[in-house]
Amino acid sequence: MPTADELISADTVRQLARVLGATTAPGTYGSTRWSAVRASAGSLGPLGLSQRVGAVRDALVQDLPGTYQAAADVFRAALADPGFSGWMVWPVSEAVAVMAVDSDRSADFEDGLALLASLTPRLTSEFALRAFLNADLGRALRTVGTWTASADPSVRRLASEGTRPRLPWAKQVPELRRRPSVTVPILDALHTDADEVVRRSVANHLNDISRLDPALAVSTARGWSERAAADTTPAVVRHAMRTLVKQADPAALDLLGFAPPPEDLIVTGPRLLSAKVTQDDALAFGVDLTNEGPRPVRLAVDYVIHYVKANGTTAPRVFKLTTRTLAAGERLVLERRHSFRPITTRRHYPGEHALEIQVNGRRSEKATFVVDL
């Protein structure tokens, strides 16, 4: 993944100043030296990504004319330049949001949303949209809802992605967490979208909802499955239900056809190749599944690592192994290596960990192993 200084770099900011400096907006406002924007390029060194975006946003607001409408004219004129694209657009969309939401002119709220829709093909406006949602959720959603009919897939994606309750990197919108049902009409309109990127956003959005209201997420996905308006719907539903499947949610498992495993499905394992794992090593394990029954069995097979935490207790995390239909009399042998190399998103602690196999929500006996760092 690119680093903060690669995304919002000093060179990116200087290029933004050049693009805006070459722009003459309609009306009486012309070009500017963009001195605050240029100066902000030299202050990015110690800043993280969101801080960089905020610094350039604030510099833009300082350099821009006093009213939202004049600023919007500048940015709309800049859209005529193909070079006005990429990561430089992120702080621009944030400046639009700040000025439109703070404007005393009521119409600027909707115009700001329209400008975000114009900017999003250059770089997604999903993060800037959060300011509008926090300012007036109902009003913002009325406009966002119209984007689902846009001819531009990037605008349709913005409708789904920008309203996610748990959008990564973004400001929180507490009301979306309290009332996740308010965005379901957007998802209903887009779940059969012709564009795969839009459909994936819809699935990720419904997966967010599943963490807040599992029953709502399952009922929404069930409605899509029953209507079956597109052959892409099963994939959208599977991706949307992935967290609930890992959590062994009975309704989600049933929706995807994963019935409780029958008694004649024999799970042998997990088998550990070693009961000790060292730093930079991997846990090697296997499991056998045998269908001794007379009918095929559809299986969602996951594994659960019970990680030792800093305080010595353990916490489980579920990982996907496979999804498979096992014919009558068929035996399936699965093997996996799970890395314990240091990573930025999880710190490993020494001590006794445990491993379980989860089949259609039912877990096996634990196999313990020691991590020695």
C-alpha positions in Angstrom: 0.0 0.0 0.0 1.4 3.5 -0.8 2.6 5.6 2.0 1.2 9.0 3.0 4.1 10.9 1.4 3.5 9.0 -1.8 -0.2 9.8 -1.9 -0.3 13.5 -0.7 3.3 14.5 -1.5 4.9 17.9 -1.7 5.1 17.4 -5.5 1.3 16.6 -5.6 0.5 19.8 -3.8 2.7 21.9 -6.0 1.1 20.4 -9.0 -2.3 21.2 -7.6 -1.2 24.9 -7.1 0.0 24.9 -10.8 -3.3 23.6 -12.0 -5.4 26.0 -10.0 -3.0 28.9 -10.9 -3.7 28.3 -14.6 -7.5 28.3 -14.0 -9.6 31.4 -14.6 -13.0 30.9 -13.1 -16.2 32.3 -14.7 -17.2 35.7 -13.6 -14.9 38.3 -12.0 -12.7 36.0 -10.0 -9.5 35.1 -11.8 -6.4 33.3 -11.0 -4.5 33.5 -7.7 -0.9 32.9 -6.6 -2.2 30.1 -4.3 0.5 31.1 -1.8 -1.0 29.1 1.2 -1.3 26.0 -0.9 2.3 26.3 -2.1 3.5 26.9 1.5 1.6 23.8 2.7 3.8 21.6 0.5 6.7 22.3 2.8 4.9 21.4 6.0 3.9 17.9 5.2 7.0 16.0 6.3 5.9 14.8 9.8 2.2 14.5 9.0 0.2 11.3 8.5 -2.2 10.9 5.6 -5.3 12.5 7.1 -3.3 15.3 8.6 -1.8 16.0 5.1 -5.2 16.2 3.6 -6.4 18.5 6.3 -3.4 20.8 5.9 -3.9 21.2 2.2 -7.6 21.6 2.6 -7.1 24.4 5.1 -4.6 26.1 2.8 -7.1 25.9 -0.1 -9.8 27.5 2.1 -7.4 30.3 3.0 -6.5 30.9 -0.7 -10.0 30.6 -2.1 -12.4 33.5 -2.4 -14.7 34.1 0.5 -17.9 32.5 -0.7 -18.6 28.9 -1.5 -20.1 29.8 -4.9 -16.9 31.6 -6.1 -14.8 28.7 -4.8 -17.0 26.2 -6.6 -16.5 28.2 -9.8 -12.8 27.8 -9.5 -13.0 24.0 -9.0 -15.5 23.6 -11.8 -13.2 25.5 -14.2 -10.3 23.3 -13.1 -12.2 20.2 -14.2 -11.5 21.3 -17.8 -7.8 20.4 -17.1 -7.1 16.7 -17.5 -4.2 17.2 -15.1 -6.7 18.0 -12.3 -6.9 14.4 -11.1 -5.5 11.8 -8.7 -4.7 12.4 -5.1 -4.6 16.2 -5.4 -8.4 16.0 -5.7 -8.8 14.6 -2.1 -8.1 17.9 -0.3 -10.1 19.8 -2.9 -13.2 17.7 -2.2 -12.7 18.2 1.5 -12.5 22.0 1.0 -15.7 21.8 -1.0 -17.4 20.0 1.9 -16.2 22.5 4.5 -17.3 25.6 2.6 -20.6 24.2 1.4 -21.7 22.9 4.8 -20.6 26.1 6.5 -22.2 28.4 3.9 -25.1 30.6 5.0 -26.7 30.0 1.6 -29.0 27.0 1.8 -28.7 26.0 -1.9 -24.9 25.6 -1.4 -25.5 22.3 0.4 -27.0 20.6 -2.7 -24.5 22.4 -5.0 -21.7 21.1 -2.9 -23.0 17.5 -3.2 -23.3 18.0 -7.0 -19.7 19.2 -7.1 -18.6 16.1 -5.2 -20.3 14.0 -7.9 -18.4 16.0 -10.6 -15.1 15.5 -8.8 -15.5 11.8 -7.9 -14.5 10.5 -11.4 -11.1 12.2 -10.9 -10.7 10.7 -7.4 -13.4 9.4 -5.1 -15.2 12.0 -3.0 -16.4 9.3 -0.5 -14.5 10.9 2.4 -15.7 14.4 1.8 -19.3 13.2 1.6 -19.1 12.3 5.3 -19.3 16.1 6.2 -22.6 16.4 4.5 -24.0 13.2 6.1 -23.0 14.5 9.5 -24.4 17.9 8.9 -27.9 16.8 7.7 -28.2 13.1 7.0 -31.7 13.1 5.6 -31.1 16.0 3.3 -27.8 14.5 2.1 -29.4 11.1 1.5 -32.1 12.6 -0.7 -29.5 13.8 -3.1 -27.2 10.8 -2.8 -30.2 8.6 -3.6 -30.5 10.2 -7.0 -26.9 9.2 -7.8 -27.9 5.6 -8.1 -29.4 6.4 -11.5 -26.2 8.2 -12.7 -24.8 7.1 -16.0 -21.3 7.3 -14.4 -20.3 4.2 -12.4 -18.0 6.2 -10.2 -21.0 8.4 -9.1 -23.1 5.3 -8.5 -20.2 3.8 -6.4 -20.0 7.1 -4.5 -23.6 6.6 -3.4 -22.9 3.2 -1.9 -19.3 3.7 -0.7 -19.6 7.2 0.8 -22.5 6.1 2.9 -21.0 3.0 4.4 -21.4 2.9 8.2 -17.8 1.7 8.7 -16.0 3.3 5.8 -12.2 2.8 6.2 -10.1 6.0 6.6 -13.2 8.1 6.9 -14.9 10.3 9.5 -17.5 8.4 11.5 -21.2 9.2 10.9 -22.8 8.1 14.2 -26.3 8.3 12.8 -25.5 5.7 10.2 -24.5 3.3 13.0 -27.6 4.1 14.9 -29.9 3.7 11.9 -28.2 1.5 9.4 -31.6 0.9 7.6 -31.6 4.4 6.1 -29.0 3.4 3.4 -30.7 0.1 2.4 -32.7 1.8 -0.4 -29.4 2.8 -2.0 -28.2 -0.8 -1.8 -31.5 -2.1 -3.2 -31.0 0.2 -6.2 -27.4 -0.8 -6.9 -27.0 -4.5 -5.9 -27.5 -5.6 -9.5 -25.4 -2.8 -11.0 -23.7 -3.6 -14.3 -20.3 -2.5 -12.9 -18.5 -5.0 -10.7 -16.8 -2.2 -8.7 -20.2 -0.8 -7.7 -21.5 -4.3 -6.8 -18.5 -4.9 -4.6 -19.1 -1.6 -2.8 -22.7 -2.7 -2.2 -21.5 -6.0 -0.7 -19.0 -4.2 1.5 -21.6 -1.8 2.6 -24.0 -4.6 3.6 -21.2 -6.3 5.3 -20.8 -3.2 7.4 -24.5 -3.3 8.2 -24.1 -6.9 9.3 -21.8 -5.9 12.1 -24.4 -3.5 13.4 -27.7 -5.3 12.7 -27.3 -8.9 11.5 -31.0 -9.5 11.1 -31.4 -6.4 8.8 -28.4 -7.5 6.7 -29.7 -11.1 6.3 -33.2 -10.0 5.5 -31.9 -7.5 2.9 -29.7 -10.2 1.2 -32.5 -12.7 1.4 -34.8 -10.3 -0.5 -32.1 -9.9 -3.2 -31.7 -13.7 -3.5 -35.4 -14.3 -3.7 -35.8 -11.8 -6.5 -32.7 -13.1 -8.3 -32.8 -10.3 -10.8 -29.2 -10.9 -12.0 -26.8 -13.8 -12.2 -24.3 -11.7 -10.3 -26.5 -11.6 -7.2 -25.2 -14.8 -5.5 -21.7 -13.4 -5.5 -22.8 -10.1 -4.0 -24.7 -11.9 -1.3 -21.8 -14.2 -0.5 -19.4 -11.3 -0.1 -21.9 -9.3 2.0 -22.4 -12.3 4.4 -18.8 -13.1 4.9 -18.5 -11.7 8.4 -21.7 -13.3 9.6 -20.5 -16.7 8.2 -17.3 -16.4 10.2 -19.4 -15.5 13.2 -21.5 -18.6 12.6 -24.7 -16.6 12.3 -27.4 -19.3 11.7 -29.6 -17.1 9.5 -26.6 -16.1 7.2 -25.4 -19.7 7.0 -28.9 -20.9 6.1 -29.3 -18.2 3.4 -26.1 -19.4 1.8 -27.1 -23.0 2.0 -24.8 -24.1 4.8 -27.0 -26.3 7.0 -25.8 -27.5 10.4 -23.3 -30.3 9.6 -24.9 -33.8 9.8 -23.7 -36.4 12.2 -22.2 -38.4 9.3 -19.9 -35.6 8.3 -16.7 -36.7 10.1 -14.1 -33.9 10.9 -10.7 -35.3 11.8 -8.4 -32.6 13.2 -7.0 -30.1 13.4 -3.6 -31.9 13.1 -0.6 -29.7 14.0 2.7 -30.5 12.3 4.4 -28.8 15.3 3.2 -27.7 18.7 5.6 -24.8 18.8 5.9 -21.7 16.5 8.7 -19.2 16.6 8.9 -15.7 15.3 9.0 -15.4 11.5 7.6 -19.0 11.3 4.2 -20.4 10.4 1.8 -22.8 12.0 1.3 -25.8 9.7 -1.9 -27.7 10.2 -4.3 -30.0 8.4 -7.9 -31.3 8.7 -9.8 -34.2 7.0 -13.5 -34.0 6.2 -15.4 -37.2 5.2 -19.0 -37.3 4.1 -20.2 -40.7 5.2 -23.8 -39.8 4.5 -26.0 -40.6 1.4 -26.3 -36.9 0.2 -23.9 -34.1 -0.9 -23.1 -31.6 1.9 -22.4 -27.9 1.2 -19.6 -26.8 3.5 -18.1 -23.5 4.7 -14.8 -24.4 6.3 -12.9 -21.8 8.4 -10.3 -22.0 11.0 -10.1 -20.0 14.3 -6.8 -18.8 15.9 -7.1 -18.0 19.6 -4.4 -15.3 19.9 -2.8 -14.5 23.2 -3.2 -10.8 24.1 -0.9 -8.5 26.0 -2.8 -9.3 29.3 -2.4 -13.0 28.8 -6.0 -13.8 27.8 -6.9 -15.0 24.4 -9.2 -13.6 21.6 -10.4 -15.6 18.6 -10.1 -14.5 15.0 -11.7 -16.5 12.1 -10.0 -17.1 8.8 -11.4 -18.7 5.7 -10.3 -22.1 4.5 -12.6 -23.1 1.7 -16.2 -23.4 0.5 -16.9 -26.8 -1.0 -19.7 -29.3 -1.8 -18.7 -32.7 -0.6 -20.3 -35.6 -2.4 -21.6 -38.7 -0.7 -18.6 -40.8 0.4 -16.1 -38.1 -0.6 -13.1 -37.3 1.6 -11.5 -33.8 1.6 -7.9 -33.2 3.0 -7.1 -29.6 3.7 -3.7 -28.2 4.7 -2.7 -24.7 5.5 0.2 -22.6 6.9 -0.6 -19.6 9.0 2.1 -17.0 9.3 3.2 -15.5 12.6 5.6 -13.1 11.1 5.4 -9.6 12.6 2.9 -7.3 10.8 1.8 -3.8 11.4 -1.9 -4.6 12.0 -1.3 -7.2 14.7 1.3 -7.7 17.4 2.0 -11.2 18.5 2.6 -12.2 22.1 4.2 -15.4 23.4 2.3 -18.1 25.1 -0.2 -20.9 24.5 -2.5 -20.2 21.6 -5.2 -22.5 20.2 -6.6 -23.6 16.9 -10.1 -24.8 16.0 -11.7 -25.8 12.7 -15.2 -24.3 12.0 -17.5 -26.1 9.6 -20.9 -24.5 8.9 -20.6 -22.7 12.2 -19.7 -25.7 14.3 -16.3 -25.7 15.9 -14.0 -28.7 16.5 -12.0 -29.5 19.6 -9.1 -27.1 20.2 -5.5 -27.9 19.4 -3.1 -25.9 21.5 0.4 -24.7 20.4 3.0 -22.4 21.9 4.3 -19.2 20.2 7.8 -18.5 21.3 9.0 -15.1 20.4 
